[in-house]
């Protein structure tokens, strides 16, 4: 499905009150066309309808007429320059931005990120944190829980297999 068709579906979704579906379609478009400021603006407007000011601020961050409270909510949620850089999901030099304001914002975020890590950073290779380590310990905790779940499943499989094998052997020796 092309850009025009998807935007028509977004409009139909919004007209029908299907805001989550419109948001999902726009997220896919922004992923496919990260330098399209119009798509970012539309996604920000949908998040505003959805009642999520931090996400609205995220996608309106490159707009000169952005809402200061949404921008503050975005900057509060993504508190480090690297978090903001990743959240903006820009994947090209800031010179490709369609407006001078967007290019200025992108350059400021990239410079702050470079200062934060102590070395140059660009939009194509954003480090996870100062030491290239995961910055969100919750993801490490979630990874640990997932690993524990896998271990429990494997142990459960072997326990069931063992009980079945013992029952089979007892049946043979009767």
C-alpha positions in Angstrom: 0.0 0.0 0.0 1.4 3.4 -1.0 1.7 6.6 0.9 -1.4 8.2 -0.7 -3.5 5.1 0.0 -2.3 4.9 3.6 -3.0 8.6 4.2 -6.5 8.1 2.8 -7.0 5.2 5.2 -5.7 7.4 8.1 -8.3 10.1 7.1 -11.1 7.4 7.0 -10.0 6.0 10.4 -10.0 9.5 12.0 -13.4 10.2 10.4 -14.8 7.0 11.9 -13.2 7.6 15.3 -10.7 4.9 15.0 -7.8 6.9 16.4 -5.6 4.0 17.5 -5.7 2.6 13.9 -4.9 6.0 12.5 -2.0 6.2 14.9 -0.7 2.8 14.0 -0.8 3.6 10.2 0.9 6.9 10.8 3.6 5.3 12.9 4.3 2.9 10.0 4.5 5.8 7.6 6.9 7.8 9.8 9.1 4.7 10.1 9.1 4.4 6.3 9.5 8.1 5.7 11.4 9.5 8.7 12.3 12.8 7.1 8.7 13.7 6.1 7.8 16.5 8.5 4.1 16.5 7.4 3.8 12.9 8.5 5.4 13.7 11.9 3.0 16.6 12.3 0.0 14.4 11.6 1.2 11.8 14.0 1.7 14.4 16.7 -1.8 15.6 16.1 -3.2 12.1 16.4 -1.3 11.6 19.7 -2.8 14.9 20.9 -6.3 13.4 20.1 -5.2 10.3 21.9 -4.3 12.4 25.0 -0.6 11.6 25.1 1.2 15.0 25.4 4.8 13.5 25.6 4.3 11.6 22.3 2.6 14.6 20.7 5.6 16.7 21.8 7.9 14.0 20.4 6.4 14.1 16.9 5.9 17.9 16.9 9.4 18.6 18.2 10.6 19.8 14.8 7.7 22.2 14.3 8.1 25.9 15.0 4.4 26.1 16.2 4.7 23.2 18.7 2.9 23.3 22.0 5.4 24.2 24.8 3.7 21.9 27.3 3.9 18.9 25.0 7.6 19.7 24.3 8.2 19.8 28.0 6.4 16.5 28.5 8.6 15.0 25.7 11.8 16.4 27.2 10.8 15.1 30.6 10.0 11.6 29.4 13.2 11.4 27.3 15.5 13.2 29.8 18.9 12.6 28.2 20.0 13.9 24.8 20.6 10.4 23.5 17.1 9.3 24.5 15.7 12.3 22.7 17.9 11.6 19.7 16.6 8.0 19.5 13.0 9.0 20.2 13.1 11.5 17.2 13.9 8.6 14.9 15.6 10.8 12.4 18.0 8.8 10.1 19.7 11.4 7.9 21.8 14.5 8.2 19.8 17.5 9.5 20.4 19.3 6.2 17.7 17.1 4.7 15.1 18.7 7.0 12.5 20.7 5.0 12.6 23.7 7.4 15.4 25.8 8.9 13.8 25.3 12.4 13.7 21.5 12.1 17.4 21.5 10.9 18.3 23.7 13.9 16.5 21.5 16.4 18.1 18.4 15.0 21.5 19.9 15.0 21.0 21.0 18.6 19.9 17.5 19.7 22.9 15.9 17.9 25.4 18.4 19.4 23.9 17.9 22.9 24.2 14.1 22.4 27.8 14.5 21.2 28.7 16.6 24.3 26.9 14.1 26.5 28.9 11.1 25.3 32.2 13.0 24.7 32.6 12.1 21.1 30.9 13.0 17.8 27.5 11.3 17.3 25.5 11.2 14.1 21.9 10.2 13.2 22.9 6.9 11.6 24.8 5.5 14.7 23.2 6.6 17.9 24.9 5.0 21.0 22.7 3.6 23.7 24.3 5.6 26.4 27.6 7.2 27.4 29.4 3.8 27.7 27.3 2.1 24.9 25.5 0.3 27.7 21.7 -0.1 27.9 20.4 2.9 29.9 17.0 1.5 30.9 17.4 -1.1 33.6 13.8 -2.1 33.2 14.7 -3.8 29.9 17.5 -5.7 31.6 14.9 -6.8 34.2 12.5 -7.8 31.5 15.2 -9.8 29.7 15.9 -11.6 33.0 12.3 -12.4 33.5 12.1 -13.7 29.9 15.2 -15.9 30.5 13.7 -17.3 33.7 10.5 -18.0 31.9 12.3 -20.0 29.2 14.2 -21.9 31.9 11.0 -22.8 33.7 9.4 -24.0 30.5 12.4 -26.2 29.6 12.4 -27.6 33.2 8.6 -28.2 32.9 9.1 -30.0 29.6 11.7 -32.3 31.1 9.6 -33.0 34.2 6.7 -34.0 32.1 8.9 -36.1 29.8 10.5 -37.8 32.9 7.1 -38.6 34.5 5.9 -40.0 31.1 9.1 -42.1 30.7 8.8 -43.5 34.3 5.1 -44.4 33.7 6.1 -46.1 30.4 8.8 -48.2 32.1 6.5 -49.2 34.9 3.9 -50.2 32.3 6.5 -52.4 30.5 7.5 -54.2 33.6 4.1 -55.2 34.8 
